[in-house]
Amino acid sequence: MTSPILLPPTLNVPPQTISGAGRSGAMSDLLSPFGSRIMLVHGRSLTTNGHLDRILDGLSDRSSAGVYCHAGTEPTLDEVTKCVAALRAFKPDCVVAVGGGSVMDLAKASAGLIDAPLSVEAYHGGAPLPVSNCPFVAVPTTAGTGSEATYVSVLSDTALGIKKSIRDPSHLPRLVVLDPILLRSCPQHVLAASGMDAFTQAVEAYVSRGATDFSDDLALRGAATVFRNLMRIAEDRDAPDEAYLELLQGSYMAGLALSHARLGLVHGLAHPLGYRFHAPHGLVCGVCLPAVIRFNREAASAKFDVLSGVLGGDILDVTEDALIRLGLASPFAGKAIDDIDAVVAETLASGSTKANPRLPTEQDVIEMLAALCA
């Protein structure tokens, strides 16, 4: 009998995580160990919902803070290059990202590369990343990507038409702030898609080939916490702060799980499909999850049974019902993939796919893509 693996070989966990309503508006004491010059990277919605001013007003010296607004959509190498240039000009003591996964990935990569000698393209292409000495702080406004819990940044190269990650332990957030007040402003369609991203991450981390007892505990509790609170909030946006905070915390647990166990075939498919159909990552993940559950059913039957137990129903039925209740429709149903060979190749080469409990063949991926686009 094989002994259980209790811990991954290396633990990489943010050293400080703060939870609570309103904590994002009172971060001066939390940020003071990093210095006084703060560069805040944010999304456009933060300026319209009033949160940007609230956060800046909560700093001890607003005049020493700079801001960089993400242009929108998922981060590209070009925007990382622009953001790096803005950071170098401002010379921040730390970089604070307040936003969804795209904002956090943009800010995380930019802070990590602020002193790097090569181009962003070089590092995205595989050049060894230098150690970053710029503290990075993550304040999520969505509950989904788990980027606040990892040292990974997913970036798109529009010139080559590919989407993949850069990663280094020195990019790990030094501080994470989970504030349910920020999540309340999240639009319903974003809340739904990002929530399914978090749920998918928890499920994939739980059945991953790289899973350990440590990641299993986080993934299992994360899946149940995300599902319960996502459904509650989707049906009642006036739900108490507790529900919003638990959704953030469940997403954070899923992020910690995936960062120590890797993911699976859903994410192997999601990057090439999301890039080609210009669809939100969480939506693509949610739509792909049922097909991958079916594919993995035999290889991960025992763990799927455990998941079904904590979710209160068969994992496949629960997932398909959640997509309906959340109003998430496939962005590629009835559409053709012009370069299917390239999509298959990217899917099979993905590190996420290689962690899947059942390794797919080229034909398996072709058949799954055909079913997803039917």
Secondary structure, DSSP 8 states (H G I E B T S, - for coil): ------S-SS----S-EEE-TTGGG--HHHHGGG-S-EEEEE-THHHHSSHHHHHHHTSS-GGGEEEEE--SSS-BHHHHHHHHHHHHHH--SEEEEEESHHHHHHHHHHHHTTT-SS-HHHHHTT-------S-EEEEESSSSS-GGG-SEEEEEETTTTEEEEEE-GGGS-SEEEE-HHHHHTS-HHHHHHHHHHHHHHHHHHHH-TT--HHHHHHHHHHHHHHHHHHHHHHH-TT--HHHHHHHHHHHHHHHHHHHHH---HHHHHHHHHHHHHT--HHHHHHHHHHHHHHHHTTTTHHHHHHHHHHHTS-HHHHHHHHHHHHT---SSTT---TTHHHHHHHHHH-HHHHTSSS---HHHHHHHHHHHT-
